[in-house]
């Protein structure tokens, strides 16, 4: 009977709401990286990207951006120059 | 003898850590093991009343680590089961009255004489929690199927693992099969899907727990109760036995059986 009402009013079971909310809150909780880890990540990123292009190391910003439904790793890396051999390979 | 030290923890308060510790300790002792329970919740002593041993306390955990008495002098012998002992917490001291190194030393000493050292952790993630996990070889995380408890369990799992206690086990407490069935409570699978650690046991929500706590007699003594049977099964799993998990069946026939008292309780409670 209760299930019928739920269907009638298109209400999803509260357990599903709970699970969805938990998933989201845990993404936020788990993504709460320490500054040290974020710094280590930044250094690794620099190492990888510098194989392909030149950029100003000091102006790199790596942050976690979150809104209500998603969490994203946002890296702002202003490029100075793409390395020559790479341009050749592409053309 | 080289005993196993297991910490029972949860993050969130009120999910049943102390009840779980009391029942697992009693259950393991009933299986013939030598067990000591340590109440690490300094300042909020409770394991003694749940065990019904509150009138026998002479010394406490803080006095032991401060060297005022030998560990064995502070152990309270259980009045019903042989080989079961309790080391009570201090009631009038602060959580920082002991340090992790002292806890490690105490647990190592107790390991020589006991098969199991069960440590009842305080709620929270601060000093008291860190003391409680420091002497342990493994961890049991207790949660209830609620958003708040599961969230805290997730955080605790991370902390426990970063402390070198890998592969903690999970006990899901106070599950209500009929609510799960109508979609109003997180199921065991939901909780496991989120936390992704090994399941050690499922304990149904059971009024008998309240009754047994009132009396100071752990429910595991009475295996006719659903929760008592559940704790008994968890103890057997800790001992390495392969015991099937509770089926969350609340079918009509089973409910009818229970209503008529045809052993339904004993049979469907695993």
Interface residues (C-beta under 8 A of the other chain):
Chain A: X2 X3 X6 X13 X14 X15 X16 X18 X19 X21 X22 X23 X25 X26 X29 X30
Chain B: X146 X147 X150 X151 X154 X155 X158 X180 X182 X183 X184 X185 X186 X187 X190 X193 X194
